[in-house]
């Protein structure tokens, strides 16, 4: 198990050679291609090149209830008390969550000739020529290359968040509807419309409970669930 210092050092030594100009989509899925170039021990003439895909789901607005549930395992009593105070100020709770999934089935690695800098620069030039592709090129340690990937993802999310928030605010997704962000209401309505199997109904019921909204939608969910059981 790597130590905290090892992971910290891996993150600090990561170099993002190319950051995509195109950011994460606000109202749709984004496919982000990455290239991680790493030096190899005892071989200065070759590098390891890892290529793969990170998929970012549509950013979601979270309810305070769901946010607090996610935080319970990570904070102590004092932090939870402070979070309860913040949650009581509903206008302060506008939280965006990005769903990121590491797609290992679309991951590959190879050993190529050249120096780390030359290979990374070549990849960056290729990425720069394709304005439609969301692609990052980075240099990171061979052993902890996934830390470098997470460093890049974090930078991409931070870069995208202000624009995503403006888009969502413009569409009224941060406005409150009976104490719940309008974006959450919109998301749940879409889930109800697309719920056509009992399996999807189980997922929907779980989401409503996680969001602390099951009671508000209980009658609607009961009607849907009854209909699906009969079909």
Secondary structure, DSSP 4 states (H G I P E B T S, - for coil): ---HHHHHHHHHH-EEEE--SS---SSS-EEEEEEEEEEETTEEEEEEEEEEEEEEPPPEEEPHHHHHHHHTTTS-HHHHHHHHHHHHSGGG--EEE--EEEEEEEEEEEEEES-HHHHHHHHHHHHHH-TTSEEEEEE--STTHHHHHHHHHHHHHHHHHHHHHHHHHHTTTTSEETTEEHHHHHHHHHHHHH--SHHHHHHHHHHHHHTT-HHHHHHHHHHHHHHHHH-
